[in-house]
């Protein structure tokens, strides 16, 4: 009986702890810091004003793109440096993002998503 009580108390404590952890706010990206980072890294040099008018057709329009997509694309540039089979292999982008933290990437992604762009969702 004592062993059952111990197991139940442990299970209840674990469930309560899981509930508390689940209720913690998720990391909120800081779009204003993302703007500072995007300007510091001169993203507009290739992606154009407001990151919506690329200087060349080979560069994508970024403004308005989903933050989660931008974040993972930037992470792939970080991870794929030197290995085209893993991540994305672009020397310019890889160099741009190598020294950024994941929080920085999330901030930049939030900023890009906040921009008004020409992207259209097809249904």
C-alpha positions in Angstrom: 0.0 0.0 0.0 2.9 2.4 0.9 4.5 1.7 -2.5 1.3 2.5 -4.3 1.0 5.8 -2.4 4.6 6.7 -3.4 4.0 5.9 -7.0 0.7 7.9 -7.1 2.4 10.9 -5.4 5.3 10.8 -7.8 2.9 10.6 -10.8 0.8 13.5 -9.5 3.9 15.6 -8.9 5.2 14.8 -12.4 1.9 15.7 -14.0 1.7 18.9 -12.0 5.2 19.9 -13.1 4.5 19.1 -16.7 1.4 21.3 -16.5 3.4 24.2 -15.0 6.1 23.8 -17.8 3.4 23.7 -20.5 1.9 26.9 -19.2 5.2 28.9 -19.5 5.2 31.4 -22.3 7.0 30.4 -25.5 10.0 32.4 -26.6 8.6 35.6 -28.1 10.8 36.8 -31.0 11.7 40.5 -31.0 10.9 41.9 -34.4 12.5 45.3 -33.5 15.8 43.5 -32.7 15.4 41.6 -35.9 15.2 44.9 -37.8 18.4 46.0 -36.1 20.1 42.7 -37.1 18.8 42.8 -40.7 20.1 46.3 -41.1 23.5 45.4 -39.5 23.9 42.5 -41.8 22.8 44.6 -44.8 20.1 42.2 -46.0 18.8 44.9 -48.3 22.0 44.8 -50.3 20.7 41.7 -52.1 17.0 41.5 -51.1 16.3 45.2 -51.8 14.4 47.9 -50.0 12.1 46.6 -47.3 13.4 43.1 -48.4 10.8 43.1 -51.1 12.6 44.2 -54.3 15.7 42.0 -54.8 18.5 43.5 -56.8 18.6 40.3 -58.9 16.0 37.8 -59.9 18.1 35.1 -58.3 17.5 36.5 -54.8 14.1 36.0 -53.2 11.6 38.5 -52.0 11.5 38.0 -48.2 9.0 40.6 -46.9 5.9 39.0 -45.5 7.2 35.4 -45.7 6.3 33.1 -42.8 8.6 33.5 -39.8 9.0 29.7 -39.3 10.0 29.3 -43.0 12.6 32.1 -42.8 13.9 30.7 -39.5 14.5 27.2 -40.8 16.0 28.5 -44.1 18.5 30.6 -42.1 19.3 27.6 -39.8 19.9 25.5 -42.9 22.4 28.1 -44.2 24.2 27.8 -40.8 24.1 24.0 -40.8 24.9 23.5 -44.4 28.1 25.5 -44.5 30.6 23.4 -46.4 28.2 20.4 -46.9 25.7 20.8 -49.8 24.0 17.6 -48.8 22.9 19.0 -45.4 21.2 22.3 -45.3 21.5 25.0 -47.8 24.7 25.8 -49.6 25.1 29.4 -50.5 28.5 31.0 -49.6 27.1 34.5 -49.1 24.1 33.5 -46.9 26.2 31.0 -45.0 28.7 33.7 -44.1 25.9 36.1 -43.2 24.3 33.8 -40.6 27.3 31.9 -39.1 27.7 34.1 -36.0 24.0 34.6 -35.3 22.3 32.8 -32.4 19.0 30.9 -32.8 17.3 33.7 -30.9 18.8 36.2 -33.5 17.4 34.1 -36.3 14.0 34.1 -34.7 14.1 37.9 -34.3 15.1 38.4 -37.9 12.4 36.0 -39.0 9.7 37.9 -37.0 10.9 41.1 -38.5 10.7 39.8 -42.1 7.2 38.4 -41.4 6.1 41.8 -40.2 7.0 43.5 -43.4 4.4 44.2 -46.1 5.3 42.2 -49.1 4.1 41.0 -52.5 4.0 37.3 -51.6 0.7 35.7 -52.5 -0.7 32.5 -51.0 -2.2 30.3 -53.7 -5.2 28.2 -52.6 
